[in-house]
Amino acid sequence: MKPQRLRGWFTRCGLAMVRLIGLLLLFCVALATAATPVAAGENTEVLLEDLSRRLAAPGVDARERFELLFERGTVRRRLGRYELATEDARALEAVATSLDEPGFLARQRFLAGSIDAEQGRMAAAIGHFLQGNDALDGHDNIEVRALLVSALGVAYQWTGDPLKARRYYEETLALARQFGDHSLEVTALGNLGSAVGDLGNLSRAVDFHRQGLAIAELQGLEQEATERIANLCDLQVKLDNRRAAEESCQRALEALDDSFPMRMRAGVHMAYGDLKRELEEPAAALAQYELALALARGRAPLVMSELLQRLGDLAFAQGRPEAAATYYREQLDEWRKGLDRRREAVAAELKARHDVERAEKEIELLQLNNRLQQSGLTARNRLLLALAAGLLLAVLLVALAFYSYRRQLRLKGILREQNDELERALVRIRELASRDALTGLLNRRGFEDVAGAAHARCRREKTSCGVLVADIDRFKATNDRLGHAVGDEVLRAVADRIAGVVRNMDVACRWGGEEFVIVYPGLSYAELERAAARVREAIVAAPVDTSVGPLPVTLTIGLASVGEDLDRAIRQADEAMYRGKRAGRDRIMAATAPA
């Protein structure tokens, strides 16, 4: 696979992650509405210690304990400490059960679902949100219901149904305006913008975020205003509205501090880096991508993988193929680590959609049955309709099961193709990592693997083996006098001539600088001397053509037979080569007498 194809493959893989990263950012914003506000610069560790101290104090009643646990669990979730947040959610469930009030149980389900959602466990999250919403049936608790409805909208958007998500967001907006919660109103407008953006109308999405920003600024909601500005930064970069994007991104970066989720901060730095790259400011783009990578590393693997692709593409465009290969190799490692997570996510998404659709169909059928009973139909007609409803339900369940099965087969095929592509890319990266970028010969790392294998084969087969160390004479003077570009031309020409006189089984590498090493498996010492003479003759036979004209080039060569230790033989040949340098250069020197 050529580097261009490799880079294109990462681009295609990266596009598949953009929607996932955007939805993770959406969850960070949407779920932040229910969190306890944390002022910019406030020491959250001090806040957590205070909450833990108050929970441990004697005389805390159940209601106060619930509020303290909910606040601590929310802060831990926002900081990405999901195991500790889950412990708080479990303790919260016991307290809510003892209070025996639907509002407390609904809030506990909201926190548990939020923790699952931020970790990508969407099936569990949807289950918690639905349980919380069901607990409020028949009860007037608009505030908590609005939070659950908003979370369900985000969950449906995650599972690929922005139309249904939009309906939940519109219901959230109506509820927020009903009880005058401006913070939730701003969040609902932002969520509507995200859903509309997923439906392809980015301009309309910008309008929703601007409406939310105007309300947040009017009501003095600094955190909500910053979240809307962060979303506008990303959208305006996608719309190529560069002036507006520059303003929004700078405002977001100035306002975002440690109280905001890591994914959101990393996402804004990444969007700003994209803008700087479009403006042909690679140094500024690199700085933003590196800041985003520092925030995402170890916390947001999807964001981190996308950033590694961007850094690789940027390094490739700047003519730094080794740096690009390093970034792509790290991205490959992240993809391989994430394959199991993606398989689980796909399975969870299918199960969640199947369970939700089945529940909706069952509810529709139950409602139909109730209406039929209320209409006073005869027992016979009710029986026939019940049978028809049961048959319809069975058909629907079979159809859903068949759809899920076909979808799983297709996704398995996609995963197989991705695995094959990953393996091919990995082989290419290994090849790039073992070759010297200037000469095309093996580099030192690649030489150690190949030469070690060749030496081991000679020892098994009890055949002789020789090594040659060659150094270009007066190369430093040529570099200093004519420049590094001419020096590079000389190195390439010497490498090409060496490659032309060695056998396929011989192992030639650029050892470093102007020094070359060749291992000759199966050659006796006399044959090794003749091989060295062919190398020297290939170099001195004709001057090297360069951009400043023909240049005569000579080599000083050291030879050694290889015994049990290849590294020792290389050192002996190197010492012989330096003796040749002291003896006047342009010659072949033996480390030992022929055996």
Protein Blocks (a to p, Z undefined) as FASTA:
>chain_A
ZZklmmmmmmmmmmmmmmmmmmmmmmmmmmmmmpccddehiafklmmmmmmmmmmpghia
fklmmmmmmmmmmmmmmnopaklmmmmmmmmmmmmmmnopaklmmmmmmmmmmmmmmnop
amlmmmmmmmmmmmmgoiacfklmmmmmmmmmmmmmmnopaklmmmmmmmmmmmmmmnop
aklmmmmmmmmmmmmmmnopamlmmmmmmmmmmmmmmnopaklmmmmmmmmmmmmmmnop
aklmmmmmmmmmmmpcfkbcfklmmmmmmmmmmmmmmnopaklmmmmmmmmmmmmgoklm
mlmmmmmmmmmmmmmmnopaklmmmmmmmmmmmmmmmmmmmmmmmmmmmmmmmmmmmmmm
mmmmmmmmmmmmmnopafklmmmmmmmmmmmmmmmmmmmmmmmmmmmmmmmmmmmmmmmm
mmmmmmmmmmmmmpcfklopacfklmmmmmmmmmmmmmmnopacdddddddehklmmmmm
nojklmmmmmmmmmmmmmmmccfkbccddfbhjbccdddehiafklmmmmmmmmmmmmmm
pccddfkbpcddddddddddddfblklmmmmmmmmmmmmmmnngaiaddfbdcZZ
